[in-house]
């Protein structure tokens, strides 16, 4: 008999959810950067060992939305915590617990309050950035906040089921213990994916995301939220990725002086693709796309 199930990772932006997903899978399946809301879709990474398959789900960071896109990203994250087997709320070990963290913990509690609901796990990440004493203090603080929020919501009974794990998603410390604990919660089920499959992300989407990752990293805080990438032509070895921005001035920023920034982005993305790939990048202005429901529907958000 095999076992198979879903474990969703939720947290505020930049807490390390995508880094954890890539660490447990052993390959890069979700893009990362220091900019908030880099992840925009529910990204699934698959870990199959022996007779157990775990489908980890990376989600957009829960935040206070300022655009229609932001509201849809929050909905994606919350929806990913429904009808799963484990919900993992990730908290930063090196930062004070703020309103965003409380939102994350409340989302976990709302999904897991029923005795037969998902198993609630709190992960304190980035233990590599602080001392053992500080990590211990953060674990106690998270426990107090979780208890407070559960009592406020009338979900006190869930508290005895909540477990806490300190980890470093970057270095891998604590990951084996965490994954082994998640594994025991997987229900009896046939595998949902082939044993050698690591992600269900379509190749075209993965390529577009690799391009967006490089753009986000190279433009830093200037316009990451205004960028969307999609593959518009795919006939191997020729792939064309269209880059959407909201204003003409942003188009110039993406291209860079003499086209240098766009060229650098293409080179960096191409390094992560099979040899022989010809990657063409085009930039187009789609005014205010983050706030337009018609555009967001068409882009799959």
ROKEPA-933998 format. One record per residue (C-alpha): residue in one letter; x, y, z. Coordinates in pm, 1 decimal, always signed. Layout:
BEGIN
<node resn="a" x="X" y="Y" z="Z"/>
...
//
This chain:
BEGIN
<node resn="x" x="+0.0" y="+0.0" z="+0.0"/>
<node resn="x" x="+131.7" y="+344.0" z="-93.9"/>
<node resn="x" x="+62.7" y="+674.9" z="+77.8"/>
<node resn="x" x="+30.5" y="+1013.0" z="-87.1"/>
<node resn="x" x="-91.4" y="+1359.5" z="+13.5"/>
<node resn="x" x="-46.0" y="+1736.3" z="+9.4"/>
<node resn="x" x="+148.4" y="+1967.0" z="+242.0"/>
<node resn="x" x="+94.7" y="+2339.2" z="+185.2"/>
<node resn="x" x="+347.7" y="+2604.4" z="+290.3"/>
<node resn="x" x="+205.6" y="+2946.1" z="+379.7"/>
<node resn="x" x="+379.5" y="+3257.0" z="+510.2"/>
<node resn="x" x="+425.5" y="+3625.6" z="+454.6"/>
<node resn="x" x="+645.7" y="+3743.7" z="+164.4"/>
<node resn="x" x="+1018.6" y="+3667.8" z="+178.9"/>
<node resn="x" x="+997.0" y="+3423.3" z="+467.7"/>
<node resn="x" x="+1161.6" y="+3141.9" z="+267.2"/>
<node resn="x" x="+875.3" y="+2927.9" z="+135.0"/>
<node resn="x" x="+1021.2" y="+2881.6" z="-213.7"/>
<node resn="x" x="+1366.6" y="+2810.9" z="-72.8"/>
<node resn="x" x="+1215.7" y="+2537.1" z="+145.2"/>
<node resn="x" x="+1032.1" y="+2385.5" z="-150.8"/>
<node resn="x" x="+1350.2" y="+2375.0" z="-359.1"/>
<node resn="x" x="+1543.2" y="+2228.7" z="-65.5"/>
<node resn="x" x="+1304.4" y="+1939.8" z="-1.6"/>
<node resn="x" x="+1267.0" y="+1857.3" z="-371.8"/>
<node resn="x" x="+1641.8" y="+1879.1" z="-432.3"/>
<node resn="x" x="+1606.0" y="+2089.3" z="-747.0"/>
<node resn="x" x="+1490.7" y="+2438.2" z="-836.6"/>
<node resn="x" x="+1118.8" y="+2421.4" z="-906.8"/>
<node resn="x" x="+1019.1" y="+2762.4" z="-765.2"/>
<node resn="x" x="+1193.6" y="+3093.1" z="-836.5"/>
<node resn="x" x="+1336.4" y="+3298.5" z="-550.6"/>
<node resn="x" x="+1443.4" y="+3657.2" z="-490.2"/>
<node resn="x" x="+1462.0" y="+3913.5" z="-211.5"/>
<node resn="x" x="+1162.8" y="+4103.0" z="-353.3"/>
<node resn="x" x="+818.0" y="+4047.9" z="-198.5"/>
<node resn="x" x="+557.8" y="+3835.3" z="-377.8"/>
<node resn="x" x="+801.2" y="+3668.8" z="-614.9"/>
<node resn="x" x="+581.9" y="+3356.7" z="-609.3"/>
<node resn="x" x="+251.4" y="+3424.7" z="-785.6"/>
<node resn="x" x="+103.2" y="+3077.9" z="-828.2"/>
<node resn="x" x="+64.4" y="+2764.1" z="-620.1"/>
<node resn="x" x="+380.1" y="+2573.8" z="-718.8"/>
<node resn="x" x="+388.3" y="+2200.5" z="-647.3"/>
<node resn="x" x="+707.4" y="+2012.0" z="-573.2"/>
<node resn="x" x="+696.1" y="+1633.0" z="-547.9"/>
<node resn="x" x="+904.0" y="+1417.6" z="-312.8"/>
<node resn="x" x="+874.4" y="+1040.3" z="-358.0"/>
<node resn="x" x="+1065.8" y="+808.6" z="-127.0"/>
<node resn="x" x="+981.0" y="+441.2" z="-94.4"/>
<node resn="x" x="+605.3" y="+395.7" z="-65.0"/>
<node resn="x" x="+532.0" y="+760.4" z="+27.6"/>
<node resn="x" x="+478.5" y="+1057.8" z="-203.2"/>
<node resn="x" x="+448.5" y="+1411.6" z="-60.9"/>
<node resn="x" x="+325.4" y="+1696.1" z="-280.4"/>
<node resn="x" x="+457.0" y="+2017.4" z="-123.9"/>
<node resn="x" x="+272.9" y="+2333.6" z="-230.9"/>
<node resn="x" x="+453.4" y="+2669.3" z="-236.4"/>
<node resn="x" x="+219.5" y="+2968.8" z="-222.0"/>
<node resn="x" x="+227.5" y="+3347.3" z="-273.3"/>
<node resn="x" x="+310.7" y="+3543.2" z="+39.7"/>
<node resn="x" x="+11.5" y="+3654.7" z="+244.0"/>
<node resn="x" x="+11.4" y="+4034.7" z="+264.7"/>
<node resn="x" x="-205.3" y="+4345.4" z="+273.7"/>
<node resn="x" x="-294.4" y="+4384.0" z="-95.1"/>
<node resn="x" x="-270.0" y="+4717.2" z="-276.2"/>
<node resn="x" x="-383.2" y="+4594.0" z="-618.6"/>
<node resn="x" x="-633.7" y="+4350.2" z="-765.9"/>
<node resn="x" x="-341.8" y="+4117.9" z="-835.9"/>
<node resn="x" x="-241.7" y="+4127.8" z="-468.0"/>
<node resn="x" x="-593.1" y="+4027.0" z="-362.7"/>
<node resn="x" x="-588.3" y="+3736.9" z="-605.0"/>
<node resn="x" x="-248.5" y="+3620.4" z="-474.8"/>
<node resn="x" x="-385.9" y="+3612.8" z="-119.4"/>
<node resn="x" x="-683.8" y="+3410.9" z="-240.4"/>
<node resn="x" x="-448.9" y="+3164.7" z="-411.2"/>
<node resn="x" x="-249.6" y="+3118.6" z="-89.9"/>
<node resn="x" x="-555.2" y="+3070.2" z="+130.9"/>
<node resn="x" x="-721.0" y="+2832.8" z="-115.6"/>
<node resn="x" x="-406.7" y="+2619.2" z="-123.1"/>
<node resn="x" x="-451.0" y="+2553.9" z="+249.9"/>
<node resn="x" x="-793.2" y="+2393.5" z="+196.6"/>
<node resn="x" x="-846.5" y="+2018.7" z="+155.5"/>
<node resn="x" x="-482.8" y="+1923.5" z="+216.4"/>
<node resn="x" x="-321.8" y="+1691.8" z="+469.6"/>
<node resn="x" x="-70.3" y="+1929.3" z="+630.5"/>
<node resn="x" x="-63.0" y="+2309.1" z="+656.8"/>
<node resn="x" x="+277.4" y="+2456.7" z="+742.4"/>
<node resn="x" x="+283.3" y="+2817.9" z="+862.2"/>
<node resn="x" x="+632.1" y="+2963.5" z="+817.0"/>
<node resn="x" x="+764.5" y="+3238.0" z="+1046.6"/>
<node resn="x" x="+1099.0" y="+3422.6" z="+1025.8"/>
<node resn="x" x="+1324.9" y="+3341.3" z="+1322.2"/>
<node resn="x" x="+1519.6" y="+3665.0" z="+1277.9"/>
<node resn="x" x="+1231.3" y="+3917.1" z="+1278.6"/>
<node resn="x" x="+965.8" y="+4023.3" z="+1531.4"/>
<node resn="x" x="+624.5" y="+3862.1" z="+1492.8"/>
<node resn="x" x="+408.3" y="+4117.6" z="+1314.4"/>
<node resn="x" x="+56.1" y="+4150.8" z="+1173.2"/>
<node resn="x" x="+152.8" y="+3951.9" z="+864.1"/>
<node resn="x" x="+269.7" y="+3658.2" z="+1074.7"/>
<node resn="x" x="-50.3" y="+3670.6" z="+1278.2"/>
<node resn="x" x="-247.3" y="+3655.7" z="+950.9"/>
<node resn="x" x="-48.0" y="+3348.8" z="+848.5"/>
<node resn="x" x="-102.6" y="+3169.5" z="+1180.0"/>
<node resn="x" x="-474.2" y="+3256.0" z="+1173.9"/>
<node resn="x" x="-501.5" y="+3112.0" z="+822.2"/>
<node resn="x" x="-340.6" y="+2788.3" z="+943.4"/>
<node resn="x" x="-575.9" y="+2768.7" z="+1241.4"/>
<node resn="x" x="-881.6" y="+2836.4" z="+1024.5"/>
<node resn="x" x="-780.5" y="+2550.3" z="+794.4"/>
<node resn="x" x="-690.9" y="+2304.2" z="+1070.4"/>
<node resn="x" x="-938.5" y="+2366.8" z="+1354.2"/>
<node resn="x" x="-1146.7" y="+2054.3" z="+1289.4"/>
<node resn="x" x="-1010.1" y="+1736.5" z="+1456.9"/>
<node resn="x" x="-1022.5" y="+1558.7" z="+1120.4"/>
<node resn="x" x="-875.1" y="+1856.2" z="+934.7"/>
<node resn="x" x="-518.7" y="+1910.8" z="+811.8"/>
<node resn="x" x="-231.3" y="+1871.1" z="+1053.9"/>
<node resn="x" x="-104.1" y="+2214.2" z="+1172.1"/>
<node resn="x" x="+271.1" y="+2275.5" z="+1171.2"/>
<node resn="x" x="+454.3" y="+2599.3" z="+1251.5"/>
<node resn="x" x="+799.4" y="+2636.9" z="+1096.4"/>
<node resn="x" x="+1045.6" y="+2890.9" z="+1236.3"/>
<node resn="x" x="+1281.9" y="+2948.9" z="+943.7"/>
<node resn="x" x="+1617.2" y="+3127.2" z="+901.3"/>
<node resn="x" x="+1771.5" y="+2987.5" z="+1218.2"/>
<node resn="x" x="+2103.3" y="+3035.2" z="+1034.2"/>
<node resn="x" x="+2059.4" y="+3412.5" z="+1071.5"/>
<node resn="x" x="+2038.8" y="+3426.9" z="+1448.7"/>
<node resn="x" x="+2153.5" y="+3255.4" z="+1769.2"/>
<node resn="x" x="+2011.6" y="+2943.1" z="+1926.7"/>
<node resn="x" x="+1889.3" y="+3154.9" z="+2215.7"/>
<node resn="x" x="+1702.3" y="+3386.3" z="+1977.4"/>
<node resn="x" x="+1549.5" y="+3089.3" z="+1793.8"/>
<node resn="x" x="+1428.2" y="+2944.0" z="+2124.2"/>
<node resn="x" x="+1279.2" y="+3280.6" z="+2217.8"/>
<node resn="x" x="+1103.6" y="+3302.4" z="+1880.7"/>
<node resn="x" x="+957.9" y="+2953.6" z="+1922.2"/>
<node resn="x" x="+813.3" y="+3057.2" z="+2259.4"/>
<node resn="x" x="+678.2" y="+3380.9" z="+2110.5"/>
<node resn="x" x="+515.7" y="+3197.4" z="+1819.8"/>
<node resn="x" x="+361.6" y="+2948.6" z="+2061.2"/>
<node resn="x" x="+210.4" y="+3234.0" z="+2267.4"/>
<node resn="x" x="+70.7" y="+3407.6" z="+1957.4"/>
<node resn="x" x="-71.9" y="+3080.6" z="+1823.6"/>
<node resn="x" x="-240.3" y="+3013.7" z="+2157.6"/>
<node resn="x" x="-380.0" y="+3367.9" z="+2170.1"/>
<node resn="x" x="-520.1" y="+3354.2" z="+1815.1"/>
<node resn="x" x="-668.1" y="+3007.4" z="+1863.3"/>
<node resn="x" x="-848.5" y="+3115.5" z="+2179.7"/>
<node resn="x" x="-977.0" y="+3433.8" z="+2010.9"/>
<node resn="x" x="-1117.5" y="+3230.0" z="+1721.6"/>
<node resn="x" x="-1269.2" y="+2964.6" z="+1946.1"/>
<node resn="x" x="-1029.3" y="+2700.4" z="+1815.3"/>
<node resn="x" x="-848.7" y="+2619.5" z="+2141.9"/>
<node resn="x" x="-888.2" y="+2245.9" z="+2079.6"/>
<node resn="x" x="-647.2" y="+2263.9" z="+1785.6"/>
<node resn="x" x="-358.5" y="+2377.6" z="+2005.6"/>
<node resn="x" x="-270.4" y="+2026.6" z="+2125.1"/>
<node resn="x" x="-218.5" y="+1926.1" z="+1759.3"/>
<node resn="x" x="+12.6" y="+2215.3" z="+1660.2"/>
<node resn="x" x="+381.0" y="+2120.8" z="+1626.5"/>
<node resn="x" x="+680.4" y="+2352.2" z="+1596.8"/>
<node resn="x" x="+997.3" y="+2301.8" z="+1391.9"/>
<node resn="x" x="+1303.2" y="+2530.5" z="+1375.3"/>
<node resn="x" x="+1481.2" y="+2503.6" z="+1038.5"/>
<node resn="x" x="+1714.0" y="+2673.4" z="+794.2"/>
<node resn="x" x="+1565.7" y="+2633.7" z="+446.3"/>
<node resn="x" x="+1884.2" y="+2784.8" z="+303.9"/>
<node resn="x" x="+2132.6" y="+2550.5" z="+474.2"/>
<node resn="x" x="+1904.1" y="+2248.8" z="+512.3"/>
<node resn="x" x="+1928.2" y="+2231.1" z="+891.6"/>
<node resn="x" x="+1619.2" y="+2066.8" z="+1039.9"/>
<node resn="x" x="+1474.5" y="+1978.6" z="+699.5"/>
<node resn="x" x="+1509.5" y="+1601.5" z="+734.7"/>
<node resn="x" x="+1328.0" y="+1601.5" z="+1068.7"/>
<node resn="x" x="+1051.8" y="+1819.7" z="+922.2"/>
<node resn="x" x="+1003.0" y="+1605.5" z="+610.3"/>
<node resn="x" x="+1002.0" y="+1283.9" z="+811.7"/>
<node resn="x" x="+732.7" y="+1429.6" z="+1033.6"/>
<node resn="x" x="+522.7" y="+1537.2" z="+734.8"/>
<node resn="x" x="+564.2" y="+1192.3" z="+578.7"/>
<node resn="x" x="+376.9" y="+1017.6" z="+858.9"/>
<node resn="x" x="+70.8" y="+1234.5" z="+789.7"/>
<node resn="x" x="+29.4" y="+1118.4" z="+432.7"/>
<node resn="x" x="-288.5" y="+908.4" z="+390.0"/>
<node resn="x" x="-322.4" y="+575.8" z="+213.7"/>
<node resn="x" x="-348.2" y="+660.8" z="-155.3"/>
<node resn="x" x="-201.7" y="+569.9" z="-492.5"/>
<node resn="x" x="+75.1" y="+802.6" z="-610.5"/>
<node resn="x" x="-67.2" y="+1100.5" z="-796.6"/>
<node resn="x" x="+249.7" y="+1159.2" z="-1000.3"/>
<node resn="x" x="+516.3" y="+937.5" z="-1158.2"/>
<node resn="x" x="+791.2" y="+850.6" z="-911.2"/>
<node resn="x" x="+1056.0" y="+1045.0" z="-1106.9"/>
<node resn="x" x="+850.4" y="+1364.4" z="-1143.5"/>
<node resn="x" x="+961.8" y="+1662.4" z="-933.9"/>
<node resn="x" x="+701.8" y="+1924.2" z="-1023.8"/>
<node resn="x" x="+378.9" y="+1968.6" z="-1215.9"/>
<node resn="x" x="+473.7" y="+2317.0" z="-1340.7"/>
<node resn="x" x="+437.0" y="+2327.4" z="-1722.4"/>
<node resn="x" x="+767.9" y="+2382.0" z="-1901.4"/>
<node resn="x" x="+652.5" y="+2703.5" z="-2068.9"/>
<node resn="x" x="+551.5" y="+2851.7" z="-1733.9"/>
<node resn="x" x="+882.2" y="+2745.3" z="-1578.4"/>
<node resn="x" x="+1078.0" y="+2920.8" z="-1855.4"/>
<node resn="x" x="+871.5" y="+3238.8" z="-1819.6"/>
<node resn="x" x="+929.5" y="+3232.0" z="-1444.6"/>
<node resn="x" x="+1306.2" y="+3194.4" z="-1490.8"/>
<node resn="x" x="+1302.0" y="+3511.7" z="-1699.8"/>
<node resn="x" x="+1089.8" y="+3695.6" z="-1441.6"/>
<node resn="x" x="+1323.2" y="+3583.1" z="-1163.6"/>
<node resn="x" x="+1619.8" y="+3745.9" z="-1337.8"/>
<node resn="x" x="+1422.5" y="+4064.1" z="-1407.7"/>
<node resn="x" x="+1313.8" y="+4088.6" z="-1044.6"/>
<node resn="x" x="+1670.9" y="+4041.0" z="-924.9"/>
<node resn="x" x="+1821.6" y="+4292.4" z="-1166.2"/>
<node resn="x" x="+1558.2" y="+4565.0" z="-1131.0"/>
<node resn="x" x="+1548.1" y="+4516.5" z="-752.3"/>
<node resn="x" x="+1278.2" y="+4729.1" z="-585.5"/>
<node resn="x" x="+1209.8" y="+4949.9" z="-887.3"/>
<node resn="x" x="+941.6" y="+4749.9" z="-1070.1"/>
<node resn="x" x="+918.3" y="+4378.3" z="-978.2"/>
<node resn="x" x="+543.2" y="+4396.6" z="-915.3"/>
<node resn="x" x="+480.3" y="+4553.7" z="-1255.8"/>
<node resn="x" x="+640.1" y="+4266.3" z="-1448.6"/>
<node resn="x" x="+464.8" y="+3963.0" z="-1591.4"/>
<node resn="x" x="+631.6" y="+3710.1" z="-1823.0"/>
<node resn="x" x="+474.2" y="+3454.5" z="-2051.8"/>
<node resn="x" x="+590.5" y="+3229.8" z="-2334.5"/>
<node resn="x" x="+418.8" y="+3335.7" z="-2657.8"/>
<node resn="x" x="+613.5" y="+3115.0" z="-2901.0"/>
<node resn="x" x="+760.0" y="+2772.1" z="-2833.2"/>
<node resn="x" x="+911.1" y="+2575.7" z="-3118.2"/>
<node resn="x" x="+1230.3" y="+2416.9" z="-2993.2"/>
<node resn="x" x="+1498.3" y="+2541.3" z="-2993.1"/>
<node resn="x" x="+1333.4" y="+2883.2" z="-3042.2"/>
<node resn="x" x="+1141.0" y="+3022.5" z="-2743.5"/>
<node resn="x" x="+993.1" y="+3372.2" z="-2723.8"/>
<node resn="x" x="+904.1" y="+3523.0" z="-2387.4"/>
<node resn="x" x="+690.9" y="+3835.3" z="-2372.8"/>
<node resn="x" x="+753.5" y="+4070.5" z="-2079.4"/>
<node resn="x" x="+458.6" y="+4286.9" z="-1978.3"/>
<node resn="x" x="+507.1" y="+4616.5" z="-1794.6"/>
<node resn="x" x="+255.5" y="+4887.8" z="-1703.1"/>
<node resn="x" x="+417.0" y="+5204.7" z="-1839.6"/>
<node resn="x" x="+647.7" y="+5316.0" z="-2121.2"/>
<node resn="x" x="+905.7" y="+5433.7" z="-1867.2"/>
<node resn="x" x="+917.2" y="+5081.5" z="-1723.6"/>
<node resn="x" x="+978.4" y="+4940.3" z="-2068.5"/>
<node resn="x" x="+1296.8" y="+5145.1" z="-2091.5"/>
<node resn="x" x="+1406.6" y="+5026.3" z="-1748.0"/>
<node resn="x" x="+1359.6" y="+4661.3" z="-1844.0"/>
<node resn="x" x="+1549.5" y="+4700.6" z="-2168.8"/>
<node resn="x" x="+1829.3" y="+4905.1" z="-2011.2"/>
<node resn="x" x="+2075.4" y="+5138.9" z="-2174.3"/>
<node resn="x" x="+2159.7" y="+5000.5" z="-2514.3"/>
<node resn="x" x="+1961.3" y="+4686.3" z="-2432.0"/>
<node resn="x" x="+2220.3" y="+4573.2" z="-2177.3"/>
<node resn="x" x="+1984.0" y="+4478.3" z="-1893.9"/>
<node resn="x" x="+1756.6" y="+4271.5" z="-2118.2"/>
<node resn="x" x="+2060.9" y="+4101.9" z="-2269.3"/>
<node resn="x" x="+2193.5" y="+4013.3" z="-1922.8"/>
<node resn="x" x="+1852.8" y="+3872.8" z="-1825.7"/>
<node resn="x" x="+1847.0" y="+3654.7" z="-2136.8"/>
<node resn="x" x="+2196.2" y="+3521.5" z="-2071.1"/>
<node resn="x" x="+2120.4" y="+3439.9" z="-1705.1"/>
<node resn="x" x="+1790.5" y="+3266.3" z="-1788.8"/>
<node resn="x" x="+1941.9" y="+3073.8" z="-2081.4"/>
<node resn="x" x="+2210.1" y="+2928.4" z="-1851.1"/>
<node resn="x" x="+1932.6" y="+2741.6" z="-1670.0"/>
<node resn="x" x="+1783.8" y="+2595.5" z="-1990.0"/>
<node resn="x" x="+1900.6" y="+2301.4" z="-2203.2"/>
<node resn="x" x="+2198.6" y="+2369.0" z="-2428.9"/>
<node resn="x" x="+2108.9" y="+2495.3" z="-2772.6"/>
<node resn="x" x="+1805.7" y="+2696.0" z="-2663.9"/>
<node resn="x" x="+1748.2" y="+3024.3" z="-2848.7"/>
<node resn="x" x="+1565.7" y="+3259.5" z="-2612.6"/>
<node resn="x" x="+1409.3" y="+3576.4" z="-2747.8"/>
<node resn="x" x="+1272.8" y="+3841.7" z="-2511.3"/>
<node resn="x" x="+1014.7" y="+4102.6" z="-2610.5"/>
<node resn="x" x="+883.2" y="+4386.3" z="-2394.8"/>
<node resn="x" x="+527.1" y="+4517.8" z="-2425.3"/>
<node resn="x" x="+331.6" y="+4780.4" z="-2231.6"/>
<node resn="x" x="-6.4" y="+4673.7" z="-2091.5"/>
<node resn="x" x="-130.6" y="+4978.6" z="-1897.5"/>
<node resn="x" x="-230.5" y="+4906.5" z="-1535.7"/>
<node resn="x" x="-251.0" y="+4530.9" z="-1586.7"/>
<node resn="x" x="-223.3" y="+4458.6" z="-1210.3"/>
<node resn="x" x="-558.3" y="+4628.2" z="-1147.1"/>
<node resn="x" x="-753.0" y="+4501.6" z="-1449.4"/>
<node resn="x" x="-967.2" y="+4191.3" z="-1398.7"/>
<node resn="x" x="-985.9" y="+4119.8" z="-1772.5"/>
<node resn="x" x="-607.5" y="+4110.8" z="-1806.4"/>
<node resn="x" x="-558.1" y="+3911.2" z="-1485.1"/>
<node resn="x" x="-811.4" y="+3653.6" z="-1604.2"/>
<node resn="x" x="-630.4" y="+3621.3" z="-1934.2"/>
<node resn="x" x="-292.4" y="+3585.9" z="-1760.2"/>
<node resn="x" x="-421.9" y="+3304.8" z="-1538.5"/>
<node resn="x" x="-425.2" y="+3475.9" z="-1198.9"/>
//
